[in-house]
Every structure is written in C-alpha cells, then in structure tokens.
Amino acid sequence: MSLVSVIIPVYNLEKYIKGCVKMFQNQTYADFELIFVNDGSTDKSLEILKSFDDSRIKIFNVEKSNAGMARNFGLNKANGKWIIFFDGDDICKNTFLEKMVKKAEEFDTDVAICASNEYIEKKQKFSNHRVSHLLETIDDSLQNCAKNLHEIKDNTLLELAEPWNKIYKKEFLISNGIKFPNLPNSEDLPFAYQVLLNAEKISFVKEILVSRRIRKSSISFSADKNWINYFNAYVLADKIVFDYEYLDEIKEAYLDRKFRTYAYFYKKVGILNKIPYLLKLNSEIKNANGILKTNKYNILNYLF
C-alpha cells in the first residue's frame, strides 16, 4: 500500500505532542511520514519532537502564521500519495491509518471520510457532537463505493468542514489547487467546500476513528477575539458554493449551516462585539437573499 503523509501544525502543544507522536508510532499501518510544521512555538514542543529517534518524523520550522499556512507548507513537503491533516492535540485509534488507506486505495478515492466524535478534556469523556459526524445518515451502500457530492444526495456532508477526519489523494488537491486560505481561524471551511464540491469520488468509513479534543485554550473557541474571521471564511466559502453546478440542491442546507454557525458564535462574543456582530450578520443575510433572489433568510430566525 502507499505512503501516507500526516501533516501536523504545531503551536505550543508541549502538553500533547509526545502523546501524538506515540499515537502514530502505535498505528497498525507503518508506511507513513509524520510532517510536523512548528509554527513559531515558544514552549518545549520543538524540543520534545527532536527527542524522538524515528526516521519517519520530519520537523520543519516556519515563522508564526496560522494552522492553514502551516498545513500548506507541509503539503508542499509531503512525499505521500495520500495526505492526512491532523491536529496535534486530537486523538485517533491505532487502526486510523490502516482503515483510511484501505478505503482510499480500494476505490482510488479523492477523499475518504470517517466517523468522528469529540473528547471533552475538562470532563475527560467522549461525546457525540453531531449526527452528521457519525455518518449515520449516509446510506450503508456508500461504504462499498465512491461517488461525488451530487450523486450522494446527502446534504449533511456540508457539516463536515473539519480536515482531520479525512484522507485526501495528494494529486487531487494539487491538480485542483486546493489549499487552506490565510486566515487566523475558520480556514477549514473554504478548504472543506473546495474538497467536497470538486471531488469526483468520495468514500466513507462508518466507524469512529478520530476524536476532536475540546479544550478552552483552543483558538477555535476564541470567538470574542476572532469573530470577524468566521465571516471572512464564509465570504470565501460563498464564492465556492455559489459557483457549484448543483447549487439549487444544496443552497438551503449550506445557508442554514452558515447562519446557525453565526448564531452559535454570536452567543459567545463579548458584549462590546454584539452590535458590530449583528450589523455584519444582517449584512451577510441580506447579501445571501440578494444572490438567491429570496427573502427567506431573516436574522430573527437564527438569533431568537
């Protein structure tokens, strides 16, 4: 089977990075390279990585930017046929690589997606986040074939914006120019929609193989400082989705997800950001109504 490049951006992960390395060293699939992109860490993350004597580990240092740019850098250094973008504080089963590569190789797929859940660090327990992440709505027959988004006809796939529960064919990413945008956070969204809408073959592993760690210090949950980036990410996503050949079939699911996301982070921003957030959100809703020539979407439906 083929070489897999596991790309992991690292920024101040000294508490987790040793466990991350050992987790991959214990995989049942051994033909992989671990590409760690040290994104300006100021703690002992780099020192810990250098302590491992494993030829599969490759360490690169870059000036502090963001996770998306670190992943793009890692992709340029990758030698594998298959690409996995993983976060250094997340968790995967020891069969993660084996089962994902097997599925991808079997159908020569552009992207394979596995079921996932969350690990709540504070409570030290696993939790099912959304039905979509468990892939329960995906027809069982799709486990044995690969189809594109239009043929699958399951709009819950638009919820799967995370990069870490997927394996990608490198050639597919490169030939379609698919990269992460330069955003401090929410860079996953435009990337995910480029993948889902361009993939000619999508396949599934309906087993929970990865778990996202939920921790307070994660930038993903720093809504008050970064709220404008959620809007910026969706501006980029809009350009991708609204050009999709089968837009009419996914537009309601996409916009509903978009505005539900906005409502979620509205509740998290501080009081000083409430008014500018509302103004920006109202502008986004009017813009969507204008593009789709409808008055269906109303700010009141999502915030109250």
C-alpha positions as CSV (number, residue, x, y, z in Angstrom):
1,M,0.0,0.0,0.0
2,S,1.0,3.6,-0.5
3,L,2.9,6.1,1.6
4,V,0.8,8.4,3.7
5,S,1.9,11.9,4.7
6,V,0.5,13.0,8.0
7,I,0.8,16.8,8.3
8,I,0.5,18.3,11.8
9,P,0.9,22.0,12.6
10,V,2.4,22.6,16.0
11,Y,2.0,25.7,18.1
12,N,2.7,25.4,21.8
13,L,1.5,21.8,22.2
14,E,4.1,20.6,24.7
15,K,1.3,19.0,26.8
16,Y,0.1,16.9,23.9
17,I,2.8,16.4,21.3
18,K,4.6,13.5,22.9
19,G,1.3,11.6,23.1
20,C,0.6,12.5,19.5
21,V,3.9,11.0,18.2
22,K,3.4,7.8,20.2
23,M,-0.2,7.5,19.0
24,F,1.1,7.3,15.4
25,Q,4.0,5.1,16.2
26,N,1.5,2.6,17.6
27,Q,-0.6,2.6,14.3
28,T,-1.2,-0.8,12.7
29,Y,-0.2,0.8,9.4
30,A,3.5,1.7,9.3
31,D,4.1,3.2,5.8
32,F,3.8,6.9,6.7
33,E,5.8,10.0,7.3
34,L,5.0,12.5,10.1
35,I,5.4,16.0,9.0
36,F,5.5,18.4,11.9
37,V,5.4,22.1,11.0
38,N,6.5,24.1,14.0
39,D,4.6,27.3,13.7
40,G,6.6,29.6,16.0
41,S,6.1,27.6,19.2
42,T,7.5,29.3,22.3
43,D,7.2,26.3,24.6
44,K,9.1,22.9,24.6
45,S,7.1,21.5,21.7
46,L,10.2,21.5,19.3
47,E,12.5,20.1,22.0
48,I,10.1,17.2,22.6
49,L,9.8,16.4,18.9
50,K,13.5,16.4,18.5
51,S,13.8,13.8,21.3
52,F,12.3,11.1,19.1
53,D,14.6,8.8,17.1
54,D,12.3,7.9,14.2
55,S,13.2,8.4,10.6
56,R,9.5,8.8,9.7
57,I,9.4,12.1,11.7
58,K,10.2,15.2,9.8
59,I,10.3,18.6,11.5
60,F,10.1,22.0,9.8
61,N,10.2,25.4,11.4
62,V,8.3,28.3,10.0
63,E,7.7,31.8,11.2
64,K,4.5,32.2,13.2
65,S,1.5,32.4,10.9
66,N,-1.5,30.1,11.4
67,A,-2.6,26.5,11.1
68,G,-3.7,26.8,7.5
69,M,-0.4,28.2,6.2
70,A,1.5,25.5,8.2
71,R,-0.6,22.8,6.6
72,N,0.0,24.3,3.1
73,F,3.7,24.3,3.9
74,G,3.5,20.6,5.0
75,L,1.6,19.7,1.8
76,N,4.5,21.1,-0.3
77,K,6.9,18.9,1.6
78,A,4.8,15.8,1.5
79,N,6.0,12.7,-0.4
80,G,3.0,10.5,0.1
81,K,0.3,9.5,-2.3
82,W,-2.2,10.2,0.5
83,I,-2.5,13.2,2.8
84,I,-3.9,13.4,6.3
85,F,-4.1,16.8,8.1
86,F,-4.2,16.1,11.8
87,D,-4.2,18.4,14.9
88,G,-1.5,17.6,17.5
89,D,-3.9,17.6,20.4
90,D,-6.6,15.3,18.8
91,I,-7.0,11.6,19.2
92,C,-7.2,8.7,16.8
93,K,-7.5,4.9,17.1
94,N,-4.5,2.8,16.3
95,T,-6.3,1.5,13.2
96,F,-7.0,5.0,11.8
97,L,-4.3,5.0,9.1
98,E,-4.9,1.3,8.1
99,K,-8.6,1.7,7.6
100,M,-8.5,5.0,5.9
101,V,-5.8,4.0,3.5
102,K,-7.6,0.7,2.7
103,K,-10.8,2.6,1.9
104,A,-8.9,5.2,-0.2
105,E,-6.9,2.6,-2.1
106,E,-9.9,0.3,-2.7
107,F,-11.8,3.0,-4.6
108,D,-9.0,5.3,-5.7
109,T,-11.0,8.0,-4.0
110,D,-10.3,11.7,-3.9
111,V,-11.3,11.9,-0.3
112,A,-12.4,9.3,2.3
113,I,-14.2,10.4,5.4
114,C,-14.5,8.5,8.7
115,A,-17.0,9.0,11.5
116,S,-15.7,11.1,14.4
117,N,-16.7,12.5,17.8
118,E,-15.3,14.8,20.5
119,Y,-13.2,14.4,23.6
120,I,-14.2,16.9,26.3
121,E,-10.9,17.5,28.1
122,K,-12.5,19.1,31.2
123,K,-14.9,16.2,31.8
124,Q,-12.4,13.6,30.4
125,K,-15.1,11.9,28.4
126,F,-16.0,11.2,24.8
127,S,-19.2,12.8,23.4
128,N,-21.1,12.6,20.1
129,H,-21.2,16.1,18.7
130,R,-23.5,15.9,15.7
131,V,-25.3,13.1,13.9
132,S,-23.6,14.2,10.7
133,H,-20.1,13.4,12.2
134,L,-21.3,9.9,12.9
135,L,-22.2,9.5,9.3
136,E,-25.5,7.9,10.3
137,T,-27.5,9.5,7.5
138,I,-25.1,8.2,4.9
139,D,-26.6,5.2,3.1
140,D,-24.8,2.0,4.0
141,S,-24.3,1.1,0.4
142,L,-21.9,4.0,0.0
143,Q,-19.4,2.2,2.2
144,N,-18.8,0.0,-0.7
145,C,-18.4,2.6,-3.5
146,A,-17.3,6.1,-4.1
147,K,-19.5,8.8,-5.5
148,N,-19.4,12.6,-5.8
149,L,-21.5,15.0,-3.7
150,H,-24.3,15.3,-6.2
151,E,-24.7,11.6,-6.5
152,I,-24.6,11.0,-2.8
153,K,-27.5,13.4,-2.3
154,D,-26.9,13.9,1.4
155,N,-26.6,17.5,2.4
156,T,-25.4,16.6,5.9
157,L,-21.9,16.3,4.3
158,L,-21.9,20.1,4.3
159,E,-21.5,19.9,8.1
160,L,-18.2,18.0,7.7
161,A,-15.9,21.0,7.4
162,E,-13.1,19.6,9.6
163,P,-9.9,18.4,7.8
164,W,-8.8,15.8,10.4
165,N,-11.4,13.1,9.8
166,K,-10.4,12.7,6.2
167,I,-7.7,11.3,3.9
168,Y,-7.0,13.0,0.6
169,K,-5.4,12.0,-2.6
170,K,-2.5,14.4,-3.0
171,E,-2.8,14.5,-6.7
172,F,-6.5,15.6,-6.3
173,L,-5.5,18.5,-4.0
174,I,-2.6,19.7,-6.2
175,S,-4.4,19.4,-9.6
176,N,-7.4,21.4,-8.2
177,G,-5.2,24.0,-6.5
178,I,-6.9,23.3,-3.2
179,K,-5.2,25.0,-0.3
180,F,-6.1,26.5,3.1
181,P,-6.7,30.2,3.0
182,N,-4.6,32.6,5.0
183,L,-7.0,33.2,8.0
184,P,-6.2,33.1,11.7
185,N,-9.1,30.6,12.2
186,S,-12.0,29.0,10.4
187,E,-9.7,28.2,7.5
188,D,-11.2,24.8,7.4
189,L,-14.5,26.0,5.9
190,P,-13.4,27.1,2.4
191,F,-11.0,24.2,2.2
192,A,-13.7,21.7,3.0
193,Y,-16.1,23.1,0.4
194,Q,-13.4,23.1,-2.3
195,V,-12.8,19.4,-1.5
196,L,-16.4,18.3,-1.3
197,L,-17.6,20.2,-4.4
198,N,-14.6,19.2,-6.5
199,A,-14.2,15.6,-5.5
200,E,-15.3,13.1,-8.2
201,K,-15.0,10.2,-5.7
202,I,-16.0,10.4,-2.0
203,S,-16.0,7.3,0.2
204,F,-16.8,6.6,3.8
205,V,-15.6,4.6,6.8
206,K,-18.6,4.5,9.1
207,E,-16.6,3.9,12.2
208,I,-15.4,6.5,14.8
209,L,-11.6,6.6,14.2
210,V,-10.8,10.1,15.4
211,S,-11.9,12.4,18.2
212,R,-11.5,16.1,18.4
213,R,-10.2,17.4,21.7
214,I,-12.3,20.2,23.1
215,R,-10.2,22.5,25.3
216,K,-10.6,26.1,26.4
217,S,-7.3,27.3,25.1
218,S,-8.0,26.2,21.5
219,I,-8.2,29.1,19.1
220,S,-11.3,27.6,17.6
221,F,-13.2,28.7,20.6
222,S,-11.7,32.2,21.0
223,A,-14.8,33.7,19.4
224,D,-14.5,37.2,21.0
225,K,-11.1,37.9,19.6
226,N,-11.7,36.3,16.2
227,W,-15.3,36.7,15.4
228,I,-14.7,38.6,12.2
229,N,-12.8,35.7,10.8
230,Y,-15.9,33.5,10.8
231,F,-17.5,35.9,8.4
232,N,-14.3,36.2,6.3
233,A,-14.2,32.4,6.0
234,Y,-17.8,32.2,4.8
235,V,-17.2,35.0,2.2
236,L,-14.6,32.7,0.7
237,A,-16.9,29.7,1.1
238,D,-19.7,31.6,-0.6
239,K,-17.6,32.1,-3.8
240,I,-17.0,28.4,-3.9
241,V,-20.5,27.2,-3.2
242,F,-22.4,29.7,-5.3
243,D,-20.5,28.6,-8.3
244,Y,-21.4,25.0,-7.7
245,E,-23.1,23.4,-10.7
246,Y,-25.9,21.9,-8.5
247,L,-26.3,24.9,-6.2
248,D,-30.1,24.7,-6.1
249,E,-29.9,21.3,-4.5
250,I,-27.6,22.3,-1.6
251,K,-28.2,26.1,-1.1
252,E,-30.7,25.8,1.8
253,A,-28.6,23.3,3.6
254,Y,-25.5,25.4,3.1
255,L,-27.1,28.7,4.2
256,D,-28.8,27.1,7.2
257,R,-25.4,25.7,8.4
258,K,-23.8,29.1,7.7
259,F,-26.3,31.1,9.8
260,R,-26.5,28.5,12.5
261,T,-22.8,28.9,12.9
262,Y,-23.1,32.7,13.1
263,A,-25.8,32.3,15.7
264,Y,-23.6,30.0,17.8
265,F,-20.7,32.4,17.9
266,Y,-23.0,35.4,18.4
267,K,-23.8,33.9,21.8
268,K,-20.0,33.6,22.6
269,V,-18.8,37.1,21.6
270,G,-18.4,39.6,24.4
271,I,-20.9,42.5,24.9
272,L,-18.7,45.0,23.1
273,N,-18.8,42.9,20.0
274,K,-22.6,42.2,20.0
275,I,-23.6,45.3,17.9
276,P,-20.9,45.1,15.2
277,Y,-21.6,41.3,15.0
278,L,-25.3,41.9,14.5
279,L,-24.7,44.5,11.8
280,K,-22.3,42.3,10.0
281,L,-24.6,39.3,10.3
282,N,-27.6,41.3,9.0
283,S,-25.4,42.4,6.0
284,E,-24.5,38.8,5.3
285,I,-28.1,37.6,5.3
286,K,-29.2,40.4,3.0
287,N,-26.4,39.5,0.7
288,A,-27.4,35.9,0.6
289,N,-31.1,36.8,-0.1
290,G,-29.9,39.1,-2.9
291,I,-27.8,36.4,-4.6
292,L,-30.5,33.8,-4.3
293,K,-33.3,36.3,-5.0
294,T,-35.3,35.4,-1.9
295,N,-36.3,37.0,1.4
296,K,-36.4,33.7,3.2
297,Y,-33.5,34.3,5.5
298,N,-34.1,36.6,8.4
299,I,-31.8,37.4,11.3
300,L,-34.6,36.9,13.8
301,N,-35.0,33.2,12.8
302,Y,-31.4,32.4,14.0
303,L,-30.8,34.6,17.0
304,F,-34.1,34.5,18.8
